Structures are given as structure tokens and as C-alpha cells.
Amino acid sequence: MDLQQLTVFVAVAREGSITRASRLLCLSQPAISARVQALEQSLSLTLFRRTARGMSLTADGEALLAKAEAVLAARQDLLRQAARLRGRPAGRLRLGAGHNIQPAPLQRLLSELARHHPEVDLVLEYGDSRDLARALHEGGLDAAFYHCGELAGEALNAWELARFNIQLVAPPDWVAPGPLDWRRLEALPWLCPGADTGCGRAAEALFRQHGIRPPRIIRIDKESMTRDLVAAGAGLGLVHDDGTEEVPRQGGVTVLCEAGPPVRLVFAHRADRADDPLLNRASALVGGVPLH
């Protein structure tokens, strides 16, 4: 038995799912399963049972969960105290990330913290950009990566990591060259995410601007799938302009217009925590251009 196995045990118990624990810990699902099995073998106990909804604790697992959490908490206390003695940042970092953000900045921050600051207790939550910004303001998150269409405001310190446009695209030869006929476009199938997403809000803005409401809207939450389906001739779609160059290799699309103002990918935390050593270190690792 080792601390990594205990960490995985607690994560699977809390999340109730190997898939969600995999995302939380940034480990593959086979690695999660292997650590659970190794811990069960070392203890000669069955800790989980598989159900239709995921993983649930057995009676033995329930009995050991509090002990495992106490061991991990004691380890974090020891590391935090050691970090304070060394003058290095420590503590818990509650980090948010938008569902469709570019993964590179998040992966860089997580890998650097894991390599150089193992005493930092990381908690990663995914959500809609608006919900993440609200959680920052309300103190539910310490920092977050998310998309925004305007400046972050004085209450937040934010760094711009990337900027892109949202484009309305169509399969090749669906739309004739020249001015767009929005009434004809209205009659075509549209591939749109939910209205609470960046592309979804851009679609709604187009509908309002041109006075249309397509009768057939197919809800697609993954932009990569939207790009593939548009290229395959399933309908019109909205995609980030940094992804459209991938589509021609899969059949090609036609860019019809830009949908709304540029969108920023930002990393932000509350301005009143500007002196927090951990947030300062995280901000330095992320980089980017300061907003304001």
C-alpha cells in the first residue's frame, strides 16, 4: 500500500466513478483501476463494487474511507508545514476550467505544479465559463481558465492566454457566393451547443440579429464533433477559428461569417488575493498578457 493508492481510493470513493476520478487526478482510467486493484490486494479486502451508475463502496470500503482521508490530510499538513519552513507556496488550489478550453495552458500548469510543488493540494472542476467566473467572484474557486468576451472587471486579476473568433461554417457548396440569404440559412439544419456556451450564445446572437429561428437545431456539445459533422454535410455549425484549418483535411468547410466579437481565453483569480503566494506562483507559471 502507498499514498498514490490511497489518493486514488479516496478520489474514486468521492466521485463514484473511475472516469471522473481519472479526470480529477489526470491519470488514465487503466491506471486508476490498477491502483484500486493493487490496494485491494494489499489489504485483502474488496473496497468497491461496480454498479450501473459507477463505483460504490462496500462496507469494508466505507469503514476505511475516513482513515484514508485522515492519512492524506496528515500528509498534506506535513508538506504544507515543510513548505512554509522553506518559504514556498503551499495549500489547496481550487482550479476551474471551461469544458472547451484549449488544454495546453491547463496541462502546463498542472504538470509544473506536480513537478515543482507536490505539496500543493489541487482540486480541478470543469464548468461553463459564466459559472466559473461567478464561482471566482463568490469565492467558490481560487482561480480558473475560461472564455470571456470582454474585460474581466476590476474584481478579478486576469491574463489573456489566447484570442479567437467564432465562425459560422457550412459544408462545401451548400451556400452560393455573395451576400448570405438568412431566410435560406434558417431552413437548413444547425449544429449548436447549448445556449449557455460561448458558441451557443453566438448562435443566439445571430438568430436575434437576423430575425430567424431555425426549426431544426441539433444540440452538439463537443466542437470537434461539430467540425466533423459539418464537413460530412450534416448542417451549419459554429466553431472557433483556431480549429477550422483541421477540417479541410477531413473534407472541407466553407466559412460564412464571423459570429460576434473576439473571445478571450483567460486565467483569472480575485484581485483581493493578489498577495497570495500560491496564486502568484500559478499566475507566473501560466503566463499570458495581463488585462486591465
Order of alpha helices (4+ residues) and beta strands (2+ residues): alpha-alpha-alpha-beta-beta-alpha-beta-alpha-beta-alpha-beta-beta-beta-alpha-beta-alpha-beta-alpha-beta-beta-beta-alpha-beta
